[in-house]
Amino acid sequence: MTDTHTVVPVEDTAMLATISNEHSSKIKETESTVTAAKATSADTTNNYTDINCYDEIEIEDMDYDEDEEKYTYPCPCGDRFEITRIELESGESIAKCPSCSLLLKIVYDPDDFMPDDGEDFELDTAIVVS
Protein backbone atom coordinates (compact mmCIF):
# COMPACT_ATOMS: atom_id res chain seq x y z
CA MET A 1 0.00 0.00 0.00
CA THR A 2 1.43 3.34 -1.00
CA ASP A 3 0.70 6.59 0.74
CA THR A 4 -0.29 9.52 -1.43
CA HIS A 5 0.08 13.04 -0.22
CA THR A 6 -1.82 16.01 -1.55
CA VAL A 7 -0.49 19.51 -1.07
CA VAL A 8 -3.37 21.93 -0.64
CA PRO A 9 -3.12 25.67 -0.04
CA VAL A 10 -4.43 26.59 3.39
CA GLU A 11 -6.91 28.96 1.75
CA ASP A 12 -8.69 26.05 0.00
CA THR A 13 -10.75 24.93 3.01
CA ALA A 14 -13.33 23.10 0.89
CA MET A 15 -10.60 20.88 -0.53
CA LEU A 16 -9.17 20.30 2.95
CA ALA A 17 -12.61 19.28 4.23
CA THR A 18 -13.05 16.81 1.34
CA ILE A 19 -9.64 15.24 1.92
CA SER A 20 -10.28 15.07 5.66
CA ASN A 21 -13.64 13.35 5.11
CA GLU A 22 -12.06 10.82 2.74
CA HIS A 23 -9.40 9.95 5.31
CA SER A 24 -11.99 9.77 8.10
CA SER A 25 -14.04 7.32 6.04
CA LYS A 26 -10.99 5.14 5.40
CA ILE A 27 -10.04 5.23 9.08
CA LYS A 28 -13.59 4.26 10.15
CA GLU A 29 -13.64 1.44 7.60
CA THR A 30 -10.30 0.14 8.87
CA GLU A 31 -11.41 0.43 12.50
CA SER A 32 -14.61 -1.53 11.82
CA THR A 33 -12.61 -4.23 10.02
CA VAL A 34 -10.21 -4.49 12.97
CA THR A 35 -13.11 -4.55 15.45
CA ALA A 36 -14.80 -7.35 13.51
CA ALA A 37 -11.55 -9.33 13.38
CA LYS A 38 -11.04 -8.92 17.12
CA ALA A 39 -14.61 -10.03 17.83
CA THR A 40 -14.09 -13.11 15.68
CA SER A 41 -10.80 -14.02 17.36
CA ALA A 42 -12.21 -13.39 20.85
CA ASP A 43 -15.23 -15.64 20.26
CA THR A 44 -15.60 -17.35 23.63
CA THR A 45 -18.27 -19.77 22.43
CA ASN A 46 -15.72 -21.32 20.06
CA ASN A 47 -18.30 -21.90 17.36
CA TYR A 48 -15.89 -22.92 14.62
CA THR A 49 -18.40 -23.70 11.89
CA ASP A 50 -16.67 -21.18 9.60
CA ILE A 51 -13.15 -22.52 10.11
CA ASN A 52 -11.79 -25.10 7.73
CA CYS A 53 -9.89 -27.65 9.83
CA TYR A 54 -7.46 -30.19 8.44
CA ASP A 55 -9.06 -33.01 10.45
CA GLU A 56 -11.12 -33.83 13.53
CA ILE A 57 -9.78 -36.21 16.18
CA GLU A 58 -10.66 -37.43 19.66
CA ILE A 59 -8.51 -36.05 22.48
CA GLU A 60 -7.67 -39.63 23.48
CA ASP A 61 -5.71 -39.95 20.21
CA MET A 62 -3.38 -37.09 21.18
CA ASP A 63 -0.13 -37.31 23.16
CA TYR A 64 -0.08 -35.51 26.52
CA ASP A 65 3.04 -33.87 27.99
CA GLU A 66 2.50 -33.61 31.77
CA ASP A 67 5.40 -31.18 32.28
CA GLU A 68 4.07 -28.66 29.75
CA GLU A 69 0.39 -29.61 30.26
CA LYS A 70 0.01 -29.72 26.49
CA TYR A 71 -1.66 -32.11 24.06
CA THR A 72 0.06 -32.70 20.71
CA TYR A 73 -0.69 -34.56 17.50
CA PRO A 74 1.47 -35.04 14.36
CA CYS A 75 0.97 -32.47 11.60
CA PRO A 76 1.60 -33.34 7.92
CA CYS A 77 4.22 -30.54 7.78
CA GLY A 78 6.42 -32.52 10.19
CA ASP A 79 5.71 -30.44 13.30
CA ARG A 80 2.91 -31.14 15.80
CA PHE A 81 -0.49 -29.58 16.46
CA GLU A 82 -0.66 -28.17 20.01
CA ILE A 83 -3.36 -27.30 22.50
CA THR A 84 -2.79 -26.63 26.20
CA ARG A 85 -4.82 -27.84 29.12
CA ILE A 86 -5.62 -24.20 29.97
CA GLU A 87 -7.02 -23.68 26.47
CA LEU A 88 -9.19 -26.78 26.87
CA GLU A 89 -10.40 -25.56 30.27
CA SER A 90 -11.47 -22.29 28.65
CA GLY A 91 -13.49 -24.18 26.02
CA GLU A 92 -11.02 -24.02 23.12
CA SER A 93 -11.39 -26.95 20.71
CA ILE A 94 -8.93 -26.09 17.94
CA ALA A 95 -5.29 -27.20 18.05
CA LYS A 96 -2.85 -25.14 16.00
CA CYS A 97 0.39 -26.11 14.32
CA PRO A 98 3.16 -23.62 15.16
CA SER A 99 4.91 -24.23 11.81
CA CYS A 100 2.07 -24.01 9.29
CA SER A 101 -1.48 -22.74 8.97
CA LEU A 102 -3.28 -26.05 9.55
CA LEU A 103 -5.85 -26.36 12.33
CA LEU A 104 -7.13 -29.50 14.02
CA LYS A 105 -10.60 -29.84 15.58
CA ILE A 106 -10.42 -31.64 18.94
CA VAL A 107 -13.41 -33.66 20.12
CA TYR A 108 -13.56 -33.85 23.92
CA ASP A 109 -15.91 -33.53 26.88
CA PRO A 110 -15.45 -30.01 28.31
CA ASP A 111 -16.57 -31.29 31.72
CA ASP A 112 -13.36 -33.35 31.87
CA PHE A 113 -11.39 -30.08 31.83
CA MET A 114 -13.34 -28.00 34.29
CA PRO A 115 -10.93 -26.23 36.65
CA ASP A 116 -10.98 -27.33 40.28
CA ASP A 117 -13.29 -25.02 42.19
CA GLY A 118 -11.52 -25.68 45.49
CA GLU A 119 -14.61 -26.97 47.28
CA ASP A 120 -13.03 -30.27 48.33
CA PHE A 121 -12.14 -30.44 52.00
CA GLU A 122 -10.97 -32.84 54.68
CA LEU A 123 -12.02 -33.08 58.29
CA ASP A 124 -9.13 -32.76 60.74
CA THR A 125 -10.98 -34.40 63.61
CA ALA A 126 -12.36 -37.86 64.15
CA ILE A 127 -16.00 -38.40 64.98
CA VAL A 128 -16.69 -41.04 67.63
CA VAL A 129 -20.02 -42.79 67.40
CA SER A 130 -21.27 -44.74 70.42
N, C-alpha and C positions, 0 to 999 in steps of 0.2 A: 504494500500500500504506500503510495507516495503522497506526501503532503503538498498541497498547492497553496500558495500565498498570494493574496490580492492586495495590491497597494491602492488605497483609496484616500483621496484628499479629505481632510477632516471636515471640510465644508459640505461634503456630500453625505449628509446624515441619512438620507433615504437609502442610499447604497449600503451604508454601514448597518442599518436596521435589517435590510434584506440578508446580508451576509451573516449577521448575528442570528437571525431566525433560522437560516439554513444549518448553521452549526449547532444551534440548540436542538433542532429536530434530529440531527445525526447523533448527538449526545444522548437524547432521550431514547432513541431507537437502540443504541448500544447498551444503555442502562437496563432497558426492559429485556434485552436478550440475555444479559448477564444475570439479571434477577431470575429469569425463567430457568437458566442453566443451574443456578444455585438451588432453586426449589427442586429441580429434578434430582440433583446429586444429594440433597438433604432429605430425600423421601424416606421417612421413618417407617412407612408401612412395607417397604421393600417389595412393592408390586412390580415385578420385573417382566411384565408381559410384553413390553416394547423392546427388551434387550435380547439380542441374538446370542445365545450361549453356544459354545462349542459342543457341550454334552451335558447330561444330567446324571448324577451318580448319588448313591446312598452314602451317608457319612461313614458307615461301617467299612466302606471300601477304601477309605483314605488312611494314610499313615498319620499317627499322632506323636508329636515330639513333646514329652512331658516337661522338659527344661524350658522350652520356648512357648509352651501351651499353644501349639500351632498344628493344624491339620494340613497335610500336603498330599498332592496327587500328581503323577507324571503328566507333563504337557508335551504335545507333539514337537515343540521347538527344542526340547532337550532339558528345559528347566522344569520347575514344578509349580502347579497352582498352589496358592496359600490362602488360608483363612484362619484367623486366630479365635481362640475360645471367647475372648471378649467380644469380638464381632458377632459370633454366634449367640452370645447372651443378649446382645442388643437387637437380635432379630435378623441380622444379615444372612443371606443365603447364597451369595455369589462369591466364589473364590476367584482370585485374580492371579495371572501369571506375571511375575515381575519383569520378564524378559520380552514378552510379546503382548499383543492386544487381546488374546483369547480370554474368555470368561467361562466359568464352570458353575452350573447350577447345582447346589447341594440340597439333597432331600434329607431332612432330619426332623425330629420332634423338638420344637422349641422348649417344651417343658423340661427336657433333659438338660437344658443349659440355663435354667433360671438361676440367678445368683442367690447365694445363701442369704436369707433374710435375718439371720442371727437369732431366731426365736428358740433354738434348741437350748436346753439347759440341763444341769445335773443337780441333784439334791446332795448337799454336803452332810446331811445327818441321816441317821438310820431311824426307821419307824418301828417301834416294838409293838406287836399286836399280842394281846393276852387272850 
